[in-house]
Amino acid sequence: MERWKTKASMRHTALCFVGFGVLAVTFVLIAMLVASGHQSVMDFDHKWIGRIQAQESPGWTATAETLSWIGSTKVVIVLELILLLFLLVVPRLRWEPLLVLVATGGSALINILLKNLFQRERPDINRLAQEYSFSFPSGHSMGAFALYGILAYLLWRMIRPRTMRIVALVLCILLTLTIGLSRIYLGVHYPSDVIGGYVASGAWLALTIGVFEYWRHRKQRRLGGRSEAERQENMRGDGILS
C-alpha cells in the first residue's frame, strides 16, 4: 500500500511538470501571435466578442458585473485570507498555506510583469465597464485560475467521497470560466486575453503543485512512505508522543 502511494505521488509530480511544459509552450505561442497582431488572432477575438456580446441584456449584464466583482483583486484577496485562516486552523496542513500564497501571489506578480511586457490596449467594442490597465493577459482570469485551481487541488486531497470531489472540481472550473467570460461580455478583454491568462496561470499552478508534490514525495520517502501525520499517530500509539 505504501509503495502504491509512493508511485501515485511520483505520477502526479511527473504529470504536473509535463503540464507545466505544455502550458508554458502554449502560452509562448499565444503571446507571439498576440504581440505580432496576427490576423488569425484578430479574427478569433472579434468573432467571439460579437457572439458573446450579442447576448446582451440587463439580466446578463448584472450577472457579468457580479462575476467580474467576484474576480476582482479585493474580493480575491479576501477569499485567499479566508482560505489561509482555514488552513492554519487544520493541524495536519502545515505547509499548504505557503502553497496557497506562492500559487496566488506568484500568479499576480506574473500577470503584472506580462501586462507591462506586452502593453496591449484593451478592446474598444461596446464597452460596458471601464478599466485602465493593459489588457494581455487578463488579470481576472489569472487570479481566478490560481485561486480556484489551488482550492480544487486542496479539496481533491481533503475530501474523501469521490462524488463530492467531482462536484467541488466542477464548481471551481465553472466559476473560473464564467469570470473570464464576464470580462469578454463587459468589453474589457479580448478572448485571447482570457485564454492567455488561463494558460499562463495554469502553467504557474502546475509548476507550483509539481514542486510541492515532489517535496511531499521526498519527505514521505524519508518517513518510510508515511505522511508526517501518520508517523506522529503511530508514535502516539507506541507511547512516544503524549
C-alpha positions in Angstrom: 0.0 0.0 0.0 2.8 2.4 0.9 4.6 1.6 -2.3 1.4 2.3 -4.3 1.1 5.7 -2.7 4.7 6.5 -3.5 4.2 5.5 -7.2 1.0 7.5 -7.4 2.8 10.6 -5.9 5.5 10.2 -8.5 3.0 10.0 -11.3 1.2 13.2 -10.0 4.5 15.0 -9.8 5.5 14.0 -13.3 2.1 15.0 -14.7 2.4 18.4 -13.1 5.8 19.0 -14.7 4.7 17.8 -18.1 1.6 20.0 -17.8 3.8 23.0 -17.0 6.0 22.4 -20.1 3.0 22.1 -22.4 1.2 25.1 -21.0 4.3 27.2 -21.0 5.0 26.5 -24.7 1.3 27.1 -25.5 1.4 30.5 -23.7 4.6 31.5 -25.6 2.8 30.7 -28.9 -0.3 32.6 -28.0 1.8 35.6 -26.8 3.8 35.6 -30.1 0.6 35.7 -32.1 -0.9 38.5 -29.9 2.3 40.6 -29.9 2.6 40.3 -33.7 -1.1 41.3 -34.3 -1.6 38.2 -36.3 -4.8 38.2 -38.4 -6.0 34.9 -37.1 -6.0 36.2 -33.5 -7.8 39.4 -34.6 -10.4 37.4 -36.4 -10.8 35.0 -33.5 -11.2 37.8 -31.0 -13.7 39.9 -33.0 -15.7 36.7 -33.8 -16.2 35.7 -30.2 -16.7 39.2 -28.9 -19.5 39.5 -31.3 -21.1 36.2 -30.3 -20.8 36.8 -26.6 -22.0 40.4 -26.6 -24.9 39.5 -28.9 -26.5 38.0 -25.8 -26.5 41.4 -24.1 -29.5 42.0 -21.8 -30.0 43.7 -18.4 -30.0 40.4 -16.6 -26.8 39.1 -18.3 -25.1 42.5 -17.7 -25.9 42.3 -13.9 -24.6 38.7 -13.8 -21.4 39.6 -15.6 -20.8 42.6 -13.3 -21.3 40.3 -10.3 -18.9 37.7 -11.6 -16.4 40.4 -12.5 -16.7 41.7 -9.0 -16.1 38.2 -7.6 -12.9 38.0 -9.7 -11.7 41.5 -8.6 -8.4 41.9 -6.7 -10.1 43.0 -3.4 -12.5 40.0 -3.4 -9.8 37.5 -4.4 -7.6 38.8 -1.5 -10.4 38.4 1.0 -11.2 34.9 -0.2 -7.5 34.0 0.0 -7.3 35.2 3.6 -10.4 33.1 4.5 -8.8 30.1 2.9 -5.5 30.7 4.6 -7.2 31.1 8.0 -9.0 27.8 7.5 -5.8 26.0 6.5 -3.9 27.4 9.5 -6.6 26.0 11.8 -6.3 22.5 10.4 -3.4 20.9 12.3 -2.3 18.5 9.6 -2.0 21.1 6.9 1.3 22.8 7.9 2.7 23.7 4.5 -0.5 24.2 2.5 -0.9 27.9 3.5 2.5 28.6 2.0 1.4 26.7 -1.2 -1.6 29.0 -1.5 0.5 32.1 -1.1 3.0 31.0 -3.7 0.4 29.9 -6.2 -1.8 33.0 -5.9 0.9 35.6 -5.2 3.1 34.3 -8.0 0.3 34.4 -10.5 -0.5 38.0 -9.6 3.2 39.0 -9.9 3.5 37.2 -13.3 0.4 39.0 -14.5 1.8 42.4 -13.7 5.1 41.6 -15.4 3.3 40.2 -18.5 0.9 43.2 -18.8 3.8 45.6 -18.8 5.8 43.5 -21.2 3.1 43.3 -23.9 1.3 46.5 -23.2 -1.7 45.5 -25.2 -4.5 48.1 -25.3 -8.0 47.0 -24.2 -10.8 46.5 -26.8 -13.0 49.4 -27.6 -16.1 47.5 -28.7 -19.3 48.1 -26.8 -17.5 48.5 -23.5 -19.9 48.1 -20.6 -17.2 48.7 -17.9 -14.1 50.8 -17.5 -10.6 49.5 -17.0 -7.3 51.5 -17.4 -4.5 48.9 -17.2 -3.2 46.9 -20.1 -5.2 44.0 -21.5 -3.0 40.9 -22.1 -3.2 38.6 -20.2 -6.4 39.0 -18.2 -5.7 39.6 -14.6 -9.2 38.4 -13.5 -8.6 35.2 -15.4 -5.2 34.5 -14.0 -6.4 35.4 -10.4 -9.5 33.1 -10.7 -7.5 30.2 -12.2 -4.8 30.4 -9.5 -7.3 30.8 -6.5 -9.9 28.2 -7.6 -7.3 26.0 -9.1 -5.3 25.6 -5.9 -8.7 25.4 -4.0 -9.7 22.5 -6.3 -6.3 20.8 -5.7 -6.7 21.1 -1.9 -10.3 19.9 -1.8 -9.4 16.9 -4.0 -6.9 15.9 -1.4 -9.0 16.7 1.6 -12.5 15.4 0.6 -13.0 11.6 0.8 -16.2 10.8 -1.2 -15.3 10.8 -4.9 -18.7 12.4 -5.8 -18.0 15.4 -3.6 -14.6 15.7 -5.1 -16.0 15.9 -8.6 -18.7 18.4 -7.5 -16.1 20.7 -5.9 -13.9 20.4 -9.0 -16.8 21.2 -11.4 -17.8 24.3 -9.3 -14.3 25.6 -9.3 -14.0 25.2 -13.1 -17.4 26.8 -13.7 -16.6 29.8 -11.5 -13.2 30.3 -13.2 -14.7 30.0 -16.7 -17.6 32.4 -16.0 -15.4 35.0 -14.5 -13.3 35.0 -17.8 -16.5 35.1 -19.9 -17.8 38.1 -17.9 -14.7 40.1 -18.8 -15.3 39.5 -22.5 -19.0 40.3 -22.2 -18.3 43.6 -20.4 -15.9 44.5 -23.3 -12.8 45.0 -21.2 -10.9 41.9 -22.6 -10.3 40.2 -25.8 -11.0 36.4 -25.8 -7.2 35.8 -26.4 -6.5 37.9 -23.2 -8.7 35.5 -21.2 -7.3 32.3 -22.8 -3.7 33.6 -22.4 -4.5 34.3 -18.7 -5.8 30.8 -18.1 -2.8 29.2 -19.8 -0.2 31.4 -18.1 -1.8 30.9 -14.6 -2.2 27.2 -15.4 1.5 26.8 -16.2 2.4 28.5 -12.9 -0.1 26.4 -10.9 1.2 23.2 -12.5 4.8 24.1 -11.6 3.9 25.1 -8.1 1.9 22.0 -7.4 4.6 19.9 -9.1 7.3 21.2 -6.8 5.0 20.8 -3.8 4.2 17.2 -4.8 7.9 16.4 -5.3 8.7 17.8 -1.9 6.0 15.7 -0.3 7.2 12.7 -2.1 10.8 13.2 -0.9 9.5 13.8 2.6 7.4 10.6 2.6 10.3 8.6 1.4 12.4 9.9 4.4 9.5 8.8 6.7 9.3 5.3 5.1 6.4 6.1 2.8 4.2 7.5 5.5 2.9 11.1 5.9 4.0 13.1 8.8 0.6 12.9 10.4 0.6 9.1 10.1 4.1 8.9 11.6 3.0 11.0 14.6 -0.1 8.9 15.0 1.9 5.7 15.2 4.3 7.3 17.7 1.4 8.2 19.9 0.1 4.7 19.7 3.6 3.5 20.8 3.6 5.9 23.7 6.4 8.0 22.3 4.2 11.1 22.0 1.6 12.1 24.6 
